Amino acid sequence: SQQGEEDPQALSIQEGENATMNCSYKTSINNLQWYRQNSGRGLVHLILIRSNEREKHSGRLRVTLDTSKKSSSLLITASRAADTASYFCATARSGYSTLTFGKGTMLLVSP
Amino acid sequence: NAGVTQTPKFQVLKTGQSMTLQCAQDMNHEYMSWYRQDPGMGLRLIHYSVGAGITDQGEVPNGYNVSRSTTEDFPLRLLSAAPSQTSVYFCASRRSTSGGGLEYFGPGTRLLVL
């Protein structure tokens, strides 16, 4: 099945640094979504970007989408220890109800 | 609003036992879904529903049944538990049935099958 693939699998940075995660997918999409999961918890939605959008901001989050390359990136600026979590991208294909999740990027932000 | 609730939080089963994982949402969302999360595998869709009385299979439906008699509830039944079903199960819901909206997740049920 079509699936987003995040890169890198794991990322370790210091507080104050920026964190960038990438997501690649295989087929045409309606939209792409990013979620965060703290250890042992459910996923929390962060941001949705539609196929006709190229960039979106929400607080310290910046998401870009390049449909020609079938890829997206999530940038977290000025990272904090509280940003430590796993981050997942999910794609919604045109004409389909379901989301397909990638395997996630584990982000560790050290104080 | 309570959002999406799941019960139980933890469960241990023996091989061959059956059980039902409960999921409820109070946001009047039409779309509901069940995922399982295994280490290194991300989330995989088990079953989903686009409204009361309508269910469909996801990527990994074998060994699981669902029903949707009301908008609020979407229980997941394990018919005869197997060790391969040891996982963390998440229920989710969203307003849109077309894939156009963000999903709201429950806290998960951790299941161990011995």
Interface residues (C-beta under 8 A of the other chain):
Chain A: S1 Q3 N30 N31 Q33 Y35 G40 R41 G42 L43 V44 H45 L48 F88 A90 A92 R93 Y96 S97 T98 L99 T100 F101 G102 K103 G104
Chain B: V4 Y31 S33 Y35 G40 M41 G42 L43 R44 L45 Y48 V50 D56 G58 E59 F90 A92 T97 S98 G99 G100 G101 L102 E103 Y104 F105 G106 P107 G108
